């Protein structure tokens, strides 16, 4: 059984974080903006879940609609990021305008369903 040294673990963790930061610094700005949007949407869903846990879920349809809206929007944004990424060869023939139009249309349909679910 191997014994783990805390100093080697800390060095490995620092090397991993440094590698991730240097790789992410080369990411185009438009992809970083989409990443921030995904993080914001997921954080908003987390805030709603915490609020529901503290206060209660009396209008459960409202809570469920809010969380599903945030999660659905985050999923659609991740799909949009995959389509817009220049390094992804699967969508090389897809223009950025078409990808954004797909994203906007899917968000519109998602929120129509969410509004319909509210009642």
C-alpha positions as CSV (number, residue, x, y, z in Angstrom):
1,X,0.0,0.0,0.0
2,X,1.4,3.4,-1.0
3,X,1.7,6.1,1.5
4,X,0.6,9.5,0.3
5,X,2.6,12.5,1.3
6,X,0.6,15.7,1.8
7,X,3.4,17.8,0.2
8,X,3.3,15.8,-3.0
9,X,-0.5,16.0,-3.1
10,X,-0.4,19.8,-2.7
11,X,2.2,20.0,-5.4
12,X,0.2,17.8,-7.7
13,X,-2.9,19.9,-7.0
14,X,-1.1,23.1,-7.7
15,X,0.3,21.7,-10.9
16,X,-3.2,20.6,-12.0
17,X,-4.7,24.0,-11.3
18,X,-1.8,25.8,-13.0
19,X,-2.3,23.6,-16.1
20,X,-6.0,24.2,-16.2
21,X,-5.6,28.0,-15.8
22,X,-3.0,28.1,-18.6
23,X,-5.2,26.0,-20.9
24,X,-8.3,28.1,-20.1
25,X,-6.4,31.4,-20.7
26,X,-6.1,30.3,-24.4
27,X,-9.9,29.9,-24.7
28,X,-11.6,32.5,-26.9
29,X,-13.6,35.2,-25.2
30,X,-16.9,34.3,-26.6
31,X,-16.6,30.8,-25.1
32,X,-15.7,32.3,-21.7
33,X,-18.8,34.4,-21.8
34,X,-20.9,31.4,-22.5
35,X,-19.2,29.6,-19.6
36,X,-20.1,32.5,-17.3
37,X,-23.7,32.3,-18.5
38,X,-23.8,28.5,-17.7
39,X,-22.3,29.2,-14.2
40,X,-24.8,32.0,-13.6
41,X,-27.7,29.8,-14.6
42,X,-26.6,26.9,-12.5
43,X,-25.9,29.2,-9.5
44,X,-29.4,30.7,-9.9
45,X,-30.9,27.1,-9.8
46,X,-28.9,26.4,-6.7
47,X,-30.1,29.6,-5.0
48,X,-33.7,28.5,-5.7
49,X,-33.2,25.1,-4.2
50,X,-31.6,26.5,-1.1
51,X,-34.5,29.0,-0.8
52,X,-37.0,26.2,-1.2
53,X,-35.3,24.2,1.5
54,X,-35.3,27.1,3.9
55,X,-38.7,28.7,3.3
56,X,-40.7,25.8,1.9
57,X,-42.2,24.8,-1.5
58,X,-45.8,26.0,-1.2
59,X,-46.2,27.0,-4.8
60,X,-44.4,23.9,-6.0
61,X,-45.2,24.6,-9.7
62,X,-43.4,27.9,-9.4
63,X,-40.3,26.4,-7.8
64,X,-40.2,23.5,-10.3
65,X,-40.6,25.9,-13.2
66,X,-37.8,28.2,-12.0
67,X,-35.4,25.4,-11.4
68,X,-36.2,23.7,-14.7
69,X,-35.9,27.0,-16.5
70,X,-32.4,27.5,-15.1
71,X,-31.2,23.9,-15.7
72,X,-32.7,23.8,-19.2
73,X,-31.1,27.1,-20.1
74,X,-27.8,25.9,-18.8
75,X,-28.0,22.7,-20.9
76,X,-28.9,24.7,-24.0
77,X,-26.0,27.0,-23.4
78,X,-23.6,24.1,-23.1
79,X,-24.9,22.8,-26.4
80,X,-24.5,26.2,-27.9
81,X,-20.9,26.3,-26.6
82,X,-20.2,23.0,-28.2
83,X,-21.5,24.2,-31.6
84,X,-19.6,27.5,-31.5
85,X,-16.3,26.0,-30.4
86,X,-13.9,26.2,-33.4
87,X,-11.9,23.2,-32.2
88,X,-14.9,21.0,-32.4
89,X,-14.8,19.4,-35.9
90,X,-18.3,17.9,-35.7
91,X,-19.9,21.3,-36.3
92,X,-17.3,22.9,-38.6
93,X,-20.0,23.5,-41.3
94,X,-22.4,25.2,-38.9
95,X,-22.2,29.0,-38.8
96,X,-22.2,30.8,-35.5
97,X,-25.3,32.7,-36.6
98,X,-27.2,29.4,-37.2
99,X,-26.0,28.0,-33.8
100,X,-27.2,31.2,-32.0
101,X,-30.6,31.0,-33.9
102,X,-31.0,27.4,-32.8
103,X,-30.1,28.4,-29.2
104,X,-32.6,31.3,-29.2
105,X,-35.4,29.2,-30.7
106,X,-34.9,26.3,-28.3
107,X,-34.9,28.8,-25.4
108,X,-38.1,30.3,-26.7
109,X,-39.8,26.9,-26.8
110,X,-38.4,25.9,-23.4
111,X,-39.8,29.0,-21.8
112,X,-43.2,28.6,-23.5
113,X,-43.3,25.1,-21.9
114,X,-42.3,26.6,-18.6
115,X,-45.0,29.3,-18.7
116,X,-47.5,26.7,-19.7
117,X,-46.5,24.5,-16.7
118,X,-47.0,27.5,-14.4
119,X,-50.7,27.5,-15.3
